[in-house]
Each structure stands twice: as structure tokens, then as C-alpha cells.
Amino acid sequence: MSIASMINRVAHIVTFERAVKIDSGHGTVKRVWFPEHENIKGWLQPASSSVIELYAKLSLVVTHRFYTAQELDIKQNDRMKFGSRTMLVQGFKNVAEMGRLWVIDVLERD
């Protein structure tokens, strides 16, 4: 069974958004979020203590890890929406550099 088929069987569906700064016309800049990738299937779980510790060494906080079999153009500080929950992307990687599994580490926001 492929990684993609395993993820699709138990998938959480998320949306990734990217912020764009827009001049309000009154001397202030407003940050507006636009969908970058929608209906992305993957698996969301709490970050392990070793992942939390790794990011702490970089002065970053991570609360969750999202696994997906889809290659995405995401950047640090993009926003991930899962239902009513909002999370900021802290880091991501192509596991084993094989193009089959990506891990996205996020910080849940209130």
C-alpha cells in the first residue's frame, strides 16, 4: 500500500492560506489571507516531544505535525486551517527526499 493511499484512507482535510499585505488607503496596511491550497488530504497529530525540543533549539514553537502525500508550495508563516482551528507553518520537509511524503510542522493559534 502506498503512502498516499494510507493517508487518503484516514485523511484530515485542510486549507493552506497565504497572507497578502494591502494598503487600506488610510495610511495603514491590512493583512488579508487568501487560499493557496484547498482540500489537502493528510494526517494531523500532536507534535512529539523530540520535535518540540528540536524547534525550541531554533526558538520556534510547534504544537502539531501534518503529514501529506501532496507536494505543496508553502512557506513559513503560511496559515493552515483545519475546521475552526488555525495553525501557522513553522517548518516543512520532504521526508527522505523521495517526493512521497511531506511533513509540515505548525503552531496552533487561539
GIUR-V625273 format. One record per residue. SS is DSSP state (@ for helix, = for strand, . for the rest). PSI is psi in whole degrees, 0 to 359 (NA if undefined). NEAR is the number of other C-alpha atoms within 12 Angstrom. Layout:
ss,psi,near
SS,PSI,NEAR
SS,PSI,NEAR
This chain:
ss,psi,near
.,134,8
.,161,11
@,317,23
@,317,23
@,325,18
@,315,19
@,317,25
@,333,21
@,330,16
.,29,17
.,142,23
=,143,24
=,124,26
=,167,30
=,137,31
=,134,35
=,152,31
=,139,26
=,141,22
=,133,17
=,129,13
=,132,15
=,125,12
.,347,11
.,356,8
.,24,8
.,5,8
.,155,10
=,132,13
=,140,14
=,120,14
=,135,16
=,133,21
=,141,19
=,132,21
=,318,22
=,127,24
=,155,21
=,46,22
=,125,29
=,140,31
=,191,34
=,122,32
=,131,31
=,159,24
=,144,20
.,143,25
.,163,16
@,326,15
@,324,14
@,317,26
@,317,24
@,318,16
@,313,18
@,328,24
@,325,15
.,338,12
.,9,13
.,35,11
.,154,21
.,133,26
.,137,34
.,333,30
=,163,33
=,133,34
=,125,42
=,135,37
=,154,37
.,7,28
.,132,30
.,128,24
.,148,28
.,88,19
.,161,30
.,159,23
.,140,23
.,6,27
.,163,32
=,137,35
=,128,43
=,129,32
=,100,29
.,234,14
.,0,13
=,142,20
=,134,24
=,145,34
=,135,35
=,126,34
=,329,33
=,164,31
=,157,30
=,155,28
=,104,22
@,129,18
@,9,10
@,33,12
.,358,12
.,24,17
.,332,22
.,128,28
=,143,30
=,129,32
=,120,43
=,131,40
=,160,39
=,119,32
=,135,27
=,153,19
.,NA,8
